[in-house]
Amino acid sequence: MPEILESKADPELFSPNPEVRGMTTLDRAAFSRIIVVPVLKVKKEVINKLMKSLRHTTLQRPGLKRVIDDPKDEDSRLVLLDPHKIAAEYSLGESDQEVLKQFNVDPQVSKYNLELTYDNFKTEEILRAVLPEGQDVTSGFSRIGHIAHLNLRDHQLTYKHLIGQVIIDKNPGITCAVNKINIIDSTYRNFQMEVLAGEANMITKTRENYITYEFDFSKVYWNSRLSTEHGRIIELLKPGDVLFDVFAGVGPFAIPAAKKKCNVFANDLNPESYKWLLHNCKLNKVDQKIKKFNMDGRDFLLGPVKEALTKELSLLTKERKHSLHIVMNLPALAIEFLDVFKHFLDGKPCSADHLPTVHCYSFSKHDHPAKDVQERAEAFLGTSLEGRCSTHLVRNVAPNKEMMCISFQIPAEVLYKNQFTNEENPEEPASKRLRPNEDSPEEKLPSLKDPL
């Protein structure tokens, strides 16, 4: 039997039937309960005009009609009012009563037994009612097209299939709910996942910053939480600039850069990412504007990037000036690739204005993450970046773990072979001043415990 609850002051008034506590297989009917709410009887010919004036007082619940038929009078309707917004004596406030007077509506408020069903409860309300009392309820997820990507905690795993189904039920367009079951620890930056509910179709379509991407979510890396960061970097670029994307994935930096009329070189080691990069370039009509590679990041830098940089820098003049950018978004490892740039180019150094800018991503568990990332970058470059770099907090990945981006122009003494460097200074070798990456084994993996 549905429970009848008459205390409108009860904060649990809009909670599901308490008997659902501990449920692991979703039974939607079990969530129903009957509560007592105030209602106002109104003639149907004035109902539409009146509702505009009473919109702040009416009861608003998911899937619930605020106006229902009056079973005792076919010429009238009952307006459901929110018991939390009505005085204890079931009377309307003065301003509402003035409105009712204008429409010749009796201000007398009555009680009505209203049945709330599963459809009328919010996701968080349902999960709070089901999970053990006092335990954390997390109803958030990342949406990738039709897929909801959850990161469930240990205490939620008993209820994982129910949680997945609730997420699907309460979010139109979501037809699949998945949970990550290991850290991103493979060379290709993908991870194992379990389908909690819905269809097992992992090929999805999503939009980010007005651009459409398609890919197999189970075989490539994608994180919707990086949308703002992708946009931030693209804002730094101008038409005609050159972008080298060392770990391009399915193209969230490369494709919008090409749309902005930049010259783009995009690379990814993962064959699946490369396949979908090709697909997305065609999908967004930039196939001819991006040179695409399926190589190890270090080989890409030492091959195509070195060749293109040499050519670009030889063409730059005071009149023909554009910027060169190198994006390295592999936070667990990218900073260790910076040693590639030591004595990278031959010939006479270019103007300081023309030196390529690197945007390198890294994780940090340090109390001062910006300082930590800068010092580790300096160690691999073999020179100081003091006053020559900027660090940006991208996002908090986990407690005491930040994702950072350090941006800097590669110093000429590092980039060119015939330049004096700290390493050639017998008085104070850089290796004695600067520390390498001494992070935990987890940080050394091309992975992250929590999605970026």
N, C-alpha and C positions, 0 to 999 in steps of 0.2 A: 504494500500500500504506500502511495506517495505520502511523504510527511507533510503535515500542516504546521506552518510556522506563522505566528501572529505578531510577534514582536518586531515592529518596523525599526526599532533602534538597534537591533542585533546586527553587528558588523558582518555576521555570517549569513545574512538574509539572502544574498545572491550566491550562496555556495551550493554545489550539488548535494544530493542525498549523501549523508555521511556513511551510509552502508557500502559505498564504493571503495573505501579505504582498503588498500592492499590488492586491488584488482590487477591482474596481469594480462587477462584477455579481455579486450574491449567489449562491454555490454552496454550499448548506448541507452537502452530502456531503463537501466538501473540508476541513471543519473537524475531521473525526473523527481520533482518535489512540488508541493503546492504551498504557496505563500499567500499572505493576505496583503493586498495593495489598495490604496485609495483610487477611486474612479469618480469621474465627473460626467453626469448625464447631459448631453448636448443634442439639440435638434440637428438633423443631418444637413439641412440647408445652410447652416452657418459654420459647419465643422471645419471647412478648409480655411476660411479667414481666421477663425479662432486659433487654429493650431500654430499659425505663425507667431501669435502673441504668447502662446503657452509653451513654446518649444524648450524653454529652459526648465520647465517644471514637469514635463511628461517623462514617462519611464522609457529609457532607451537601453535595450538589450539586443545582442546579436539575434537576427532572425525573428524578432518579436514585433508584431504590429502594435502601434501605439493607440490605434482606434479599432474597437471591436463592435460587433452587433450587440444591441441590447435585447436579450432574450424575451423581455417583457413588453417591448415597445418597438415596433418595426420602423417608426418614424424618427427614432432617436438612436444615438450612438453613445458608447461608453469610452471616455478618454482615460487611458491608464496613466496614473501619476506616480512619480518617484517618491516612495515613502520617506526617503532620506531628505527630501526637499519640502516636505509638508509638516506643518506644526504638529506638536504632540496631540492636539485635540482634533486632528484631521480637518484643519481649516486652511484655506489659502491665504496668502499674504495680501496686504492692502492693494498693491499694484495689480496683482492678478484679479482681485475682486472688482477693481475698477474696469478692467478689460471685460470681465463677464457681464458687468452691468450694461456696457455699451451694446452688447449682443443679446441682452435680455435673457441671460442664462442664469439659472438658479445656482448660487455658489455652494449649495449643500454637497458635501463630499461623502460618498458611501464607501463601504468595504466590499472587496471583490476577491474571491478565491481564484488565484491565477496559477496555472500549472506551468512550471518552467521545465523544459526538456533539455536534452544534450545539446540541441541546436542553439539554445539560448545562453549557453555558458562559453566564456572565453577560454582559450588554450591554457593560460596560467591557472585559472580557477579549476579546471578539470584536473590538471596535473597536481596541484596542491591538495586536492581532495583525495587523489589516488595514492600518492607517495606517502611513506611514513611521516607522521607529524614531526615537524621540527627540521626536516631535511631540506636542503637547498633545492629549489625548483628552477630549472633553467629551461625556458621555452624558446630561446633564441636559436637561430640557425643561419647558415649562409645559403642563399638561393642562387642556383646556377640553372637558369632555364626552368625546366619542370622538376628539377632535383632539389631536395632540401638536404643540406649537408650538416649533420649534427656531430658534436664532440661530446658524447655522453660521459658522465663521471661514473665511477665504480658503483656508487649507491643507486644509480639509475638503471643499471644494466638489466636488473630483474624485470623492469617494466619497459624495456627497449621497444618491443613490438607494439605495445599499446601507445607509447609516446610517438612512434613513427606514424601510426595510423591517425592519431589526433592531429598531428601536424598537417597531414594530407587533408583531413576533413575540414580543418579550419582555415586553410589557405588556398583559395581558388587558383587553379593552374598548376599546383604541386601534385604530381602523380607518383612520385617516388621519394622515399626517405632513406638515407644511408647514414651509416656511422663509421667513422674511421677506426680501424682496429689495430693500427700500428703506426709508428712514426715514419716520416718520409726518409727512409734510409737507403734507397736504391740510387744507383748512378743516374737514373732517369727522373728522379724527383716525383715519382708517383707513389701511391700507398694502397695497401689493401683496404677494402671497405666491405661492409656487410649491408645488404638490403634489409631494412627493418620492416618496410611495408610498401605496398604498391608494386608497380611494374619494375622489372629489372632492366630497363632501357637506360644505358649510360651515355648514349650519344645525344647531346643536348645542344641547344642554341641559347645564347644569352647576349644581351646588349650592355656595352659599357662606354660611357662618354660618346653616345650616338653612333657607335660602331658595333656591328654584329659579328659574333664569333661562334663557330661551331666546332665541336670536338668530342672525343670520347673521354668523359670525366674520369673514368677508371684507369686511363693509360697516360694522361698528361697532367701537368701541374697547372692549376688555376685557383686563384683566390680573389673573390669579389671584394675583400677588404682592402685590396691594393688599388682600387679604382682611383682614389684621390691622389695617390702617389704617381700612378701612371700619368694622370692629368697634370700634375706639378712639373714633371720632367718635360712633357710635351710643350708646356707653356714657355719653357726656356729656349725652345728651338724657334728658328726663323726660316722662312722659305730659302732654299739654297744651302742650308747647313747640311753637314754630313753626320749621320748617326751610325755607329757600329754597335750592334746589340749582340753581346757575346753569348748570353744565355736567353735567347729570345722566346722560348716557349711557343705558344700558338700565335704570338704577335701583338700583345697589348701595348708594347712600346713602338714596335716597328711599323705597324699598320697606320696608327694615327699620325706618326711622323711622316710617312709617305703621303698621307692625305694632306699634310701641311706643306707638301712640295719639297720635302727634304730628300736628299739622296741617302738611301738606307742599305746597310749590309746587315743581314740578320742570320744568326746561327743558333742551332741547338743540336746537342748530341743525341737526344732521344729520337729514334726514328719515327715514333708516333707523333711527337710534337712537330717534327719536321713535316710530316705528311699533312697535318692539320694547319700548319703555317702556310704551306702551299695552297691548301684549300681556301683558307681565309683571305689570302692575298687576292685570289680570283673572285671570291665572294664580294670583296670590297673594292674590286676594280683597281687594284694597285699592283697587279702581278708584274707589270713591266717596270715598276718604279723601285722594286726591292730586289737586291741580289741575295739569294738564299743559299745557306750552307748547312750541311749535316756533319759537323766535325766536333772533335774535342775542343773545348774553349781555348786551351793553350795553343793548339795547332792553328786555330782560327786567327788568333792574335799574331802568331809568328809568320803566318802565310798571307791570307787575303788582307788583313788589317794593315800589316807592315807595308805591303805592296801599295795599297790604296793611300795610306798616309804619306808615303814617300812621294807619290804622284801629286796628291792634293797640295802638300806643302810647297812643292816646286812651282805650282801654278799661282799661289797666293801672292798678291801684290797689294800695295796701298789702295789701289783702285778696285781690285777684285778681292773682296774680303768676305769670307763667311766662316762660321765656327765649326769646329770638329768636336764631336762628343762620343764618348765610349761609355756605354751602360753595362754594368756587370751585376746583374741581379741573381746572385746565387749566395744568399746570406751566410750559409754555413761554411763556404769555401772561397768565395770570390776574392777576399782580401789576400789570400795566399797566391793568387795569380799576378799580383802587382809586380813581383820580381821580374816578370817578362819585360817590363818597360826599361829595365836597366840596360843602358847602351843599346837601345832598341834600333836607332837609326844611324846611318852614316851621313857624312857630309857636314856642311856648315850649318850651325843652328839657325833656326828661323826666328823671326821676331817674336818677342814674348807674347804679343797679342794673338799670335797664330798657334800657340802651343795647344795641343788637344786637351780637352777637359774630360776627366774621368768621374763617373758617378758610380761609386762602389758600395754595395750593400753588405752589411754584416750584423750578426747578433752580438749582444753584449749582456753579460750578467754582472758587470762591474757597477760599483756604487756611482761612478762617474762615467757613464757609457760613452759620451762624446770624447772624453780624454782617452779612454781605453781604445776606441776604434782608431783615433788619430795615431796613437803610439804604435799600434800594430801595423797600420798602413806604412808608417815611417820605417819600421823594421824591415819590411819587405822591399821598400823602395831604396833603402839605404841613405836616406837624407831626411832632414827636418821639414815638416810642413807648417811649422809655426807661422801664423800670419798669412799662410798661402792656401788655406783650405776652409771649408765650412762643413758643419755636420748638422744633419736634420733628423729629428725623431720621426720615424715612419709610423710605428705603432708599437703598443705593448703586446707582445706575443703570449707571455705567460707571466705569472708572478716573478719579479726580479729578472725578467728577460726582455730586452728591448731589441727592436729591429731599427738599425740606424743606416743612414746614407751619408757617406763622406764624399764631398765633391772638391776637386782641385785640378788645376792645370799641371800637367806633368812637368816638373822642373827641367830646364834645359840640361843641367848637369847630370840628370838621370837619363834623359831621353837619348842624348847623343854620345857616341863612342869617344870622341876626341875631347870631351869636356872633363875638367878636373872634378873629381867627386870625393866625398868624405872617405870612401873606401881606400882611396889612394893616398890619404893623409896618414903618414906613419905615426903622427902624434896621438891621434884619437880615432881609431877605426869605428865605423858606424856600428859594427857588430857588438862593440863594447857599450855603446850608448843606448842602443835601441833594442827592445825586447821582441822576440818573435811571438807568434800565437801560442799561448800556453793554456788554451781552453780545455775543458773536459772532452773525453772521447765523443760525447754527443755533439759537441760543437764542431768536431773535426769531420763529421759525416756530412755528405751532401744532403742533409735532411733537417727537419725541424720537428720538434715534439708537438707543436701546435701549428695549424696552418697559418701562413702569413696573411 
